Amino acid sequence: MISPARRWSLLAVVSSALLLIALDNTVLYTALPTLIEELGASTSQALWIMNAYPVVMAGLLLGAGTLGDRLGHVLMFRIGLVIFGLASLVAAYAPGTGTLISARALLAVGAASMMPATLALIRVTFEDVRERNLAIAVWGSVAVVGAALGPILGGALLEVFWWGSVFLINVPVVVIALIGTFLIAPPDRVDGDQQWDLMSSLLAMAGLVSVVITIKEFASLPPSWTTVAIAAAVAIVSLATFVRRQLRLTYPLLDFTIFRNKAFSAGVLAAALTMFVLGGLQLVTTQRFQLVEGFSPLQSGLLVTAVALGSAPTALLAGGFLHRVGLRLLIAGGLAVTTIGLVLAVLTFDRALPAFVAALVVLGLGLGSVMGVASTAIVGNAPAHRAGMASSVEEVSYEFGNLTAVAFIGSLVALIYTATLSLPAGTPPEAGDSLAATLLYAHGDQELVDHARAAFDHAYTVVLIVIAAVAAIGTVVTRALLREHGAGAPASAHPHH
């Protein structure tokens, strides 16, 4: 039996690593305009600086948890920390966009190695069920706090240091966490019978990367139909082969029969939708207020934390009241409140800043309710022997939601902006690629600047309406899936110990 002090110390160590993983998903939102300017990144390169991290991580997560069962979770956690630390150094001093994109992909390899291990180590260390539930609740809230802190930390570092500092901040935390695992981590429990399938993990990643390329290329102006066709074909073949392979394997990375449980499916959908809304909103809002309103990176980062102000209390309350009010009200109701918040944001963003902040808080109230119980809906509705796989599915759902937001929303903003803006004769075409590019080429032409900002605001409005529509559809679908999970209904169909 591990002593209480050692258990909670280990929770602090794994939570610090999880904080870094969550931060790196959102820390570049406020730094992106600076990166584009200083590295001369194109719109496509900027999207891949953002996308390389969630794409590679989502592709590797399913396989990383099973590999941890085979090699040991403490070992996987340490390997992940070392890779993450080295990749942070490479990213911080990257001389160009190609190196930075590669470093972001390597960061994702480290993150994917660590993330399933963080939850697995909590499971094996906390043997008392009530204590373990509290530890997992802390673990979950750290992920939400990390995602919310990312834009502020990115903005604060850019106020004082150069853009590489947003990656360099990871290194001391990695070193402390690594020392911590050698001092307090329990010995590894290894399951030698567990088989690990590298091919399944590679197929999942190939499919996801191809889906993102398809979306991104389809939304560019003009699209390369050859690239769209090739990427779509690779996505279909990879994902179809992945599915067929899982149906044949004794130890599949993903057992598709689990999706027959409607509450499980609703939890997966809700997890993906919350990150789609949060990721898409943070990405375009931090850019809009820096480039149109002239906010500093720190100011725009602080602005989007209004969402976290709303979500933090409702996430904790949702977990506490789940047994009384049921999954349906908290998930479908939370998405309905999120939709209302997004509609209010559309009406207020270019009028009164306090009203827009209030809209973001309302949106956060809804998101917090969903995020507080989506993990319970997923992990609690999987049979005990599939709990590890369920937690991998949970993590992939969140990553895929964020990934789709960056790829789709980032491309959609660029597409609408380029289509709306009319450049004066003699202006180079690349000046219309993005608002940041137009402002660089404007050279004091106030009329062009005003037109460009109006075009971006038009794109921002359309994107917020699209995100609101996605949240509204999610409300209807999750309400239908959770018809039997109203007030008083159990949150899970299986005992989860």
C-alpha positions as CSV (number, residue, x, y, z in Angstrom):
1,M,0.0,0.0,0.0
2,I,1.4,3.4,-1.0
3,S,1.4,6.1,1.7
4,P,-1.2,9.0,1.3
5,A,1.6,11.6,1.0
6,R,3.3,9.6,-1.8
7,R,-0.1,9.0,-3.6
8,W,-1.0,12.7,-3.7
9,S,2.6,13.7,-4.6
10,L,2.4,11.4,-7.6
11,L,-0.9,13.0,-8.5
12,A,0.9,16.4,-8.5
13,V,3.6,15.0,-10.7
14,V,1.3,13.5,-13.4
15,S,-1.0,16.6,-13.2
16,S,1.9,18.9,-14.0
17,A,2.7,16.8,-17.1
18,L,-1.0,16.9,-18.1
19,L,-1.0,20.7,-17.6
20,L,1.8,21.0,-20.2
21,I,-0.1,18.7,-22.6
22,A,-3.2,20.8,-22.4
23,L,-1.3,24.1,-22.5
24,D,0.5,23.2,-25.7
25,N,-2.9,22.7,-27.4
26,T,-3.9,26.4,-26.9
27,V,-0.7,28.3,-26.0
28,L,-0.1,29.2,-29.7
29,Y,-3.5,30.9,-30.2
30,T,-2.2,34.3,-29.0
31,A,1.3,33.7,-30.4
32,L,0.1,32.8,-34.0
33,P,0.0,36.4,-35.4
34,T,3.6,36.9,-34.0
35,L,4.8,33.6,-35.5
36,I,3.3,34.4,-38.9
37,E,5.0,37.8,-38.9
38,E,8.5,36.7,-37.6
39,L,8.8,33.4,-39.4
40,G,7.0,34.5,-42.6
41,A,4.6,31.6,-42.4
42,S,1.9,31.2,-45.0
43,T,-1.8,30.6,-44.0
44,S,-1.3,26.9,-44.7
45,Q,2.0,26.7,-42.7
46,A,0.3,28.5,-39.8
47,L,-2.5,25.9,-39.7
48,W,0.1,23.1,-39.7
49,I,2.0,24.7,-36.9
50,M,-1.3,24.4,-35.0
51,N,-2.4,21.1,-36.4
52,A,0.8,19.0,-36.2
53,Y,0.3,18.6,-32.4
54,P,-3.3,17.4,-32.2
55,V,-3.1,15.3,-35.4
56,V,-0.2,13.2,-34.3
57,M,-1.4,13.0,-30.7
58,A,-4.9,11.8,-31.8
59,G,-3.4,9.2,-34.1
60,L,-1.0,7.8,-31.4
61,L,-3.3,7.9,-28.3
62,L,-5.2,4.7,-29.0
63,G,-2.0,2.7,-29.3
64,A,0.0,4.4,-26.5
65,G,-2.3,3.2,-23.7
66,T,-2.0,-0.5,-24.9
67,L,1.8,-0.1,-25.2
68,G,1.8,1.1,-21.6
69,D,0.1,-2.1,-20.5
70,R,2.8,-4.0,-22.3
71,L,5.9,-2.0,-21.3
72,G,4.7,-0.3,-18.0
73,H,3.0,3.0,-17.5
74,V,5.9,4.6,-15.4
75,L,8.3,3.8,-18.2
76,M,6.0,5.2,-20.9
77,F,5.5,8.4,-18.7
78,R,9.3,8.9,-18.4
79,I,9.9,8.3,-22.1
80,G,7.1,10.8,-22.9
81,L,8.6,13.4,-20.6
82,V,12.1,13.1,-22.2
83,I,10.6,13.4,-25.8
84,F,8.4,16.3,-24.8
85,G,11.3,18.2,-23.2
86,L,13.7,17.7,-26.1
87,A,10.9,18.7,-28.6
88,S,10.2,21.8,-26.6
89,L,13.9,22.9,-26.9
90,V,13.8,22.3,-30.7
91,A,10.6,24.2,-31.1
92,A,11.9,27.2,-29.0
93,Y,14.9,27.7,-31.2
94,A,13.3,26.6,-34.6
95,P,15.0,28.6,-37.4
96,G,12.0,28.2,-39.8
97,T,8.4,26.9,-40.1
98,G,9.5,23.4,-41.3
99,T,11.5,22.8,-38.2
100,L,8.7,24.2,-36.0
101,I,6.1,22.0,-37.5
102,S,8.4,18.9,-37.1
103,A,9.0,19.9,-33.5
104,R,5.3,20.2,-32.8
105,A,4.8,16.7,-34.2
106,L,7.6,15.4,-31.9
107,L,5.9,17.2,-28.9
108,A,2.8,15.2,-29.8
109,V,4.7,11.9,-29.7
110,G,5.8,12.8,-26.1
111,A,2.3,13.9,-25.1
112,A,0.7,10.7,-26.5
113,S,3.2,8.6,-24.6
114,M,2.4,10.5,-21.3
115,M,-1.3,11.1,-21.5
116,P,-2.8,7.5,-21.1
117,A,0.0,6.8,-18.5
118,T,-1.1,9.8,-16.3
119,L,-4.6,8.3,-15.9
120,A,-3.3,4.7,-15.6
121,L,-0.9,5.7,-12.8
122,I,-3.8,7.3,-10.9
123,R,-5.8,4.1,-11.3
124,V,-3.0,1.8,-9.9
125,T,-1.9,4.2,-7.1
126,F,-5.3,5.2,-5.7
127,E,-6.9,1.9,-4.5
128,D,-9.8,3.4,-2.5
129,V,-12.6,4.1,-5.0
130,R,-13.8,7.4,-3.4
131,E,-10.2,8.7,-3.2
132,R,-9.6,7.7,-6.8
133,N,-12.7,9.5,-8.0
134,L,-11.5,12.7,-6.3
135,A,-8.0,12.2,-7.9
136,I,-9.5,11.7,-11.4
137,A,-11.7,14.8,-10.8
138,V,-8.5,16.8,-10.0
139,W,-6.9,15.3,-13.1
140,G,-9.8,16.3,-15.3
141,S,-10.0,19.9,-14.0
142,V,-6.2,20.3,-14.6
143,A,-6.8,19.6,-18.3
144,V,-9.6,22.3,-18.5
145,V,-7.4,24.8,-16.6
146,G,-4.4,24.1,-18.9
147,A,-6.5,24.7,-22.0
148,A,-7.9,28.0,-20.6
149,L,-4.4,29.2,-19.3
150,G,-2.7,28.5,-22.7
151,P,-3.8,31.8,-24.4
152,I,-3.0,33.9,-21.3
153,L,0.4,32.3,-20.8
154,G,1.2,32.7,-24.5
155,G,0.2,36.3,-24.4
156,A,2.1,37.1,-21.1
157,L,5.3,35.5,-22.4
158,L,5.2,37.4,-25.6
159,E,4.8,40.7,-23.7
160,V,8.3,40.1,-22.2
161,F,10.2,37.5,-24.3
162,W,10.4,36.2,-27.9
163,W,7.9,33.6,-29.3
164,G,10.2,30.6,-28.5
165,S,9.6,31.2,-24.8
166,V,6.1,29.6,-25.1
167,F,7.9,26.3,-25.7
168,L,10.9,26.9,-23.4
169,I,8.6,27.2,-20.4
170,N,7.9,23.4,-20.7
171,V,11.5,22.4,-19.9
172,P,11.8,23.1,-16.2
173,V,8.4,21.4,-15.5
174,V,9.6,18.3,-17.5
175,V,12.8,18.1,-15.4
176,I,11.0,18.4,-12.1
177,A,8.4,15.8,-13.1
178,L,11.1,13.4,-14.3
179,I,12.9,13.7,-11.0
180,G,9.6,13.3,-9.2
181,T,8.9,9.9,-10.9
182,F,12.2,8.5,-9.8
183,L,11.5,9.6,-6.2
184,I,7.9,8.6,-5.7
185,A,6.5,6.5,-8.7
186,P,5.4,2.9,-7.8
187,P,7.1,-0.1,-9.5
188,D,5.6,-0.9,-12.9
189,R,3.0,-3.6,-13.2
190,V,3.5,-5.1,-16.7
191,D,0.9,-7.3,-18.5
192,G,3.1,-9.6,-20.7
193,D,0.1,-11.2,-22.4
194,Q,-1.2,-7.9,-23.7
195,Q,-0.4,-7.6,-27.4
196,W,0.3,-4.3,-29.1
197,D,-0.5,-3.5,-32.7
198,L,1.6,-0.8,-34.3
199,M,-0.2,-1.1,-37.6
200,S,-3.5,-0.1,-36.1
201,S,-2.0,3.0,-34.6
202,L,-0.3,4.0,-37.9
203,L,-3.6,3.4,-39.8
204,A,-5.5,5.6,-37.4
205,M,-2.9,8.4,-37.7
206,A,-2.8,8.1,-41.6
207,G,-6.6,8.4,-41.7
208,L,-6.7,11.4,-39.4
209,V,-3.9,13.3,-41.1
210,S,-5.6,12.7,-44.5
211,V,-9.0,13.9,-43.2
212,V,-7.4,17.1,-42.0
213,I,-5.6,17.7,-45.3
214,T,-8.9,17.1,-47.1
215,I,-10.7,19.6,-45.0
216,K,-7.9,22.2,-45.2
217,E,-7.4,21.9,-48.9
218,F,-11.1,21.9,-49.7
219,A,-11.4,25.2,-47.8
220,S,-8.5,26.9,-49.4
221,L,-8.9,29.3,-52.4
222,P,-8.7,27.9,-55.0
223,P,-8.6,24.3,-53.8
224,S,-6.2,21.8,-55.4
225,W,-8.7,19.1,-56.5
226,T,-5.9,16.6,-57.0
227,T,-4.8,17.0,-53.4
228,V,-8.4,16.8,-52.2
229,A,-9.0,13.6,-54.2
230,I,-5.7,11.9,-53.1
231,A,-6.1,12.9,-49.4
232,A,-9.8,11.8,-49.3
233,A,-8.8,8.4,-50.9
234,V,-6.0,7.8,-48.4
235,A,-8.4,8.7,-45.5
236,I,-11.1,6.3,-46.7
237,V,-8.7,3.4,-47.4
238,S,-6.8,3.9,-44.1
239,L,-9.9,4.2,-41.9
240,A,-11.7,1.3,-43.6
241,T,-8.6,-0.9,-43.2
242,F,-8.3,0.2,-39.6
243,V,-12.0,-0.8,-38.9
244,R,-11.6,-4.1,-40.7
245,R,-8.4,-4.8,-38.7
246,Q,-10.0,-4.0,-35.3
247,L,-12.9,-6.5,-36.1
248,R,-10.3,-9.3,-36.6
249,L,-7.9,-8.6,-33.7
250,T,-8.2,-10.4,-30.3
251,Y,-6.9,-7.2,-28.6
252,P,-8.3,-4.4,-30.8
253,L,-7.3,-0.8,-30.1
254,L,-11.0,0.1,-30.6
255,D,-13.8,-2.3,-29.9
256,F,-16.7,-0.9,-32.0
257,T,-19.4,-2.8,-30.1
258,I,-18.9,-0.4,-27.2
259,F,-20.6,2.3,-29.3
260,R,-24.0,0.4,-29.1
261,N,-24.2,1.9,-25.6
262,K,-26.1,5.2,-26.3
263,A,-24.7,7.0,-23.2
264,F,-21.2,6.1,-24.2
265,S,-21.7,7.4,-27.7
266,A,-23.3,10.6,-26.3
267,G,-20.3,11.1,-24.1
268,V,-17.9,10.7,-27.0
269,L,-19.9,13.2,-29.1
270,A,-20.2,15.7,-26.3
271,A,-16.4,15.5,-25.5
272,A,-15.6,16.2,-29.2
273,L,-18.2,19.0,-29.5
274,T,-17.0,20.9,-26.4
275,M,-13.4,20.9,-27.7
276,F,-14.6,21.9,-31.2
277,V,-16.5,24.9,-29.8
278,L,-13.8,25.9,-27.3
279,G,-10.9,25.4,-29.8
280,G,-12.6,27.1,-32.7
281,L,-13.8,30.0,-30.6
282,Q,-10.4,30.6,-28.9
283,L,-8.5,30.4,-32.2
284,V,-10.6,33.0,-34.1
285,T,-11.4,35.3,-31.1
286,T,-7.8,35.8,-30.0
287,Q,-6.8,36.6,-33.6
288,R,-9.8,38.9,-34.2
289,F,-9.2,41.1,-31.1
290,Q,-5.4,41.4,-31.8
291,L,-5.7,42.2,-35.5
292,V,-9.0,44.2,-35.6
293,E,-9.2,45.8,-32.2
294,G,-5.4,46.1,-31.6
295,F,-5.4,44.1,-28.4
296,S,-2.0,42.8,-27.2
297,P,-1.5,39.0,-27.1
298,L,-1.9,39.1,-23.3
299,Q,-5.2,41.1,-23.5
300,S,-6.7,38.8,-26.1
301,G,-5.6,35.8,-23.9
302,L,-7.3,37.3,-20.9
303,L,-10.5,38.0,-22.9
304,V,-11.1,34.3,-23.8
305,T,-10.6,33.2,-20.2
306,A,-14.1,34.5,-19.6
307,V,-15.1,31.1,-21.0
308,A,-13.1,29.4,-18.2
309,L,-14.7,31.7,-15.6
310,G,-18.0,30.2,-16.6
311,S,-17.0,26.6,-17.1
312,A,-15.0,26.0,-13.9
313,P,-17.9,26.2,-11.4
314,T,-20.4,24.3,-13.6
315,A,-17.9,21.5,-14.3
316,L,-17.5,20.9,-10.5
317,L,-21.3,21.3,-9.8
318,A,-22.2,18.9,-12.7
319,G,-20.0,16.1,-11.2
320,G,-21.6,16.7,-7.8
321,F,-25.2,16.7,-8.9
322,L,-25.0,14.1,-11.7
323,H,-26.7,11.4,-9.6
324,R,-29.7,13.8,-9.0
325,V,-30.3,15.4,-12.4
326,G,-28.9,12.8,-14.8
327,L,-26.7,12.9,-17.9
328,R,-29.4,14.2,-20.3
329,L,-29.9,17.6,-18.6
330,L,-26.2,18.2,-18.0
331,I,-25.0,17.2,-21.5
332,A,-27.9,18.3,-23.8
333,G,-28.8,21.2,-21.5
334,G,-25.2,22.3,-21.3
335,L,-24.9,22.3,-25.1
336,A,-28.2,24.3,-25.4
337,V,-26.7,27.0,-23.0
338,T,-23.5,26.9,-25.1
339,T,-25.6,27.6,-28.2
340,I,-27.3,30.6,-26.5
341,G,-23.9,32.0,-25.5
342,L,-22.6,31.7,-29.1
343,V,-25.7,33.5,-30.4
344,L,-25.1,36.3,-27.8
345,A,-21.5,36.5,-28.9
346,V,-22.5,37.0,-32.5
347,L,-24.8,39.9,-31.5
348,T,-22.2,41.7,-29.2
349,F,-18.6,41.1,-30.4
350,D,-18.4,44.4,-32.4
351,R,-20.5,46.5,-30.1
352,A,-19.9,46.4,-26.4
353,L,-17.0,44.5,-24.9
354,P,-18.6,43.9,-21.4
355,A,-21.6,42.3,-23.2
356,F,-19.3,40.1,-25.3
357,V,-17.5,39.0,-22.1
358,A,-20.9,38.2,-20.5
359,A,-21.7,36.1,-23.7
360,L,-18.4,34.2,-23.3
361,V,-19.2,33.5,-19.6
362,V,-22.7,32.1,-20.6
363,L,-21.1,29.9,-23.2
364,G,-18.6,28.7,-20.5
365,L,-21.4,27.8,-18.1
366,G,-22.8,25.5,-20.8
367,L,-19.4,24.0,-21.8
368,G,-18.5,23.3,-18.1
369,S,-21.7,21.3,-17.5
370,V,-20.8,19.1,-20.5
371,M,-17.1,18.7,-19.7
372,G,-17.9,17.9,-16.1
373,V,-19.8,14.7,-17.0
374,A,-18.7,13.6,-20.5
375,S,-15.8,11.6,-19.1
376,T,-18.2,9.8,-16.7
377,A,-20.5,9.0,-19.6
378,I,-17.7,7.5,-21.5
379,V,-15.6,5.6,-18.9
380,G,-18.7,4.7,-16.7
381,N,-20.5,3.1,-19.6
382,A,-17.7,0.8,-20.7
383,P,-17.3,-2.7,-19.1
384,A,-14.5,-2.8,-16.5
385,H,-12.2,-4.9,-18.7
386,R,-12.5,-2.2,-21.4
387,A,-11.9,0.8,-19.1
388,G,-8.4,1.5,-20.5
389,M,-9.6,1.5,-24.0
390,A,-12.5,3.8,-22.9
391,S,-10.1,6.4,-21.4
392,S,-8.1,6.3,-24.7
393,V,-11.4,6.9,-26.7
394,E,-12.2,9.8,-24.3
395,E,-8.8,11.4,-24.9
396,V,-9.1,10.9,-28.7
397,S,-12.6,12.5,-28.6
398,Y,-11.2,15.7,-27.0
399,E,-8.2,15.8,-29.3
400,F,-10.2,15.2,-32.4
401,G,-12.7,17.9,-31.5
402,N,-9.8,20.4,-31.1
403,L,-8.1,19.2,-34.2
404,T,-11.3,19.5,-36.4
405,A,-11.8,23.0,-35.0
406,V,-8.3,24.2,-35.9
407,A,-8.5,22.6,-39.4
408,F,-12.1,23.5,-40.3
409,I,-12.6,26.8,-38.5
410,G,-9.1,28.1,-39.3
411,S,-9.6,27.3,-43.0
412,L,-13.1,28.6,-43.1
413,V,-12.0,32.0,-41.7
414,A,-9.3,32.3,-44.3
415,L,-11.7,31.2,-47.1
416,I,-14.4,33.7,-46.2
417,Y,-11.9,36.5,-45.6
418,T,-10.2,36.0,-49.0
419,A,-13.6,35.7,-50.8
420,T,-14.9,38.9,-49.2
421,L,-11.8,41.2,-49.5
422,S,-11.3,43.1,-52.7
423,L,-7.7,44.3,-53.1
424,P,-6.7,47.5,-54.9
425,A,-5.1,47.1,-58.3
426,G,-1.4,46.4,-58.2
427,T,-1.5,44.7,-54.7
428,P,0.3,41.3,-54.7
429,P,-2.3,38.4,-54.4
430,E,-0.7,37.0,-51.3
431,A,-1.7,40.2,-49.5
432,G,-5.2,38.7,-49.4
433,D,-4.2,35.4,-47.8
434,S,-5.0,36.6,-44.2
435,L,-5.7,39.8,-42.3
436,A,-2.2,39.7,-40.9
437,A,-0.8,39.6,-44.5
438,T,-3.1,42.4,-45.7
439,L,-2.0,44.6,-42.7
440,L,1.7,44.0,-43.6
441,Y,1.1,45.1,-47.3
442,A,-1.2,48.0,-46.4
443,H,1.7,50.5,-45.8
444,G,-0.5,53.1,-44.1
445,D,-3.4,52.7,-46.6
446,Q,-6.2,53.3,-44.0
447,E,-9.0,52.6,-46.5
448,L,-7.5,49.1,-47.3
449,V,-7.0,48.5,-43.5
450,D,-10.7,49.4,-42.8
451,H,-11.9,47.1,-45.7
452,A,-9.7,44.3,-44.5
453,R,-10.9,44.5,-40.9
454,A,-14.6,44.6,-42.1
455,A,-13.9,41.5,-44.2
456,F,-12.4,39.7,-41.2
457,D,-15.4,40.7,-39.0
458,H,-17.7,39.3,-41.7
459,A,-15.7,36.0,-41.6
460,Y,-15.8,36.0,-37.8
461,T,-19.6,36.4,-37.7
462,V,-20.1,33.5,-40.2
463,V,-17.7,31.2,-38.2
464,L,-19.5,31.9,-34.9
465,I,-22.8,31.1,-36.5
466,V,-21.4,27.8,-37.9
467,I,-20.0,26.9,-34.4
468,A,-23.5,27.8,-32.9
469,A,-25.2,25.6,-35.5
470,V,-22.9,22.6,-34.6
471,A,-23.6,23.1,-30.9
472,A,-27.4,23.2,-31.6
473,I,-27.2,20.0,-33.6
474,G,-25.2,18.4,-30.8
475,T,-28.0,19.4,-28.4
476,V,-30.7,17.6,-30.4
477,V,-28.6,14.5,-31.0
478,T,-27.3,14.0,-27.4
479,R,-30.9,14.7,-26.0
480,A,-32.2,11.8,-28.3
481,L,-29.3,9.5,-27.3
482,L,-29.8,10.2,-23.6
483,R,-33.5,9.7,-23.5
484,E,-33.2,7.1,-20.8
485,H,-30.7,9.1,-18.7
486,G,-32.9,11.8,-17.2
487,A,-33.2,12.7,-13.5
488,G,-32.5,9.8,-11.1
489,A,-31.2,7.5,-13.8
490,P,-27.8,5.9,-13.2
491,A,-24.9,7.6,-15.0
492,S,-23.3,4.4,-15.9
493,A,-24.5,1.0,-17.2
494,H,-21.5,-0.9,-15.8
495,P,-19.7,-0.8,-12.4
496,H,-16.5,1.0,-13.0
497,H,-13.7,0.0,-10.5
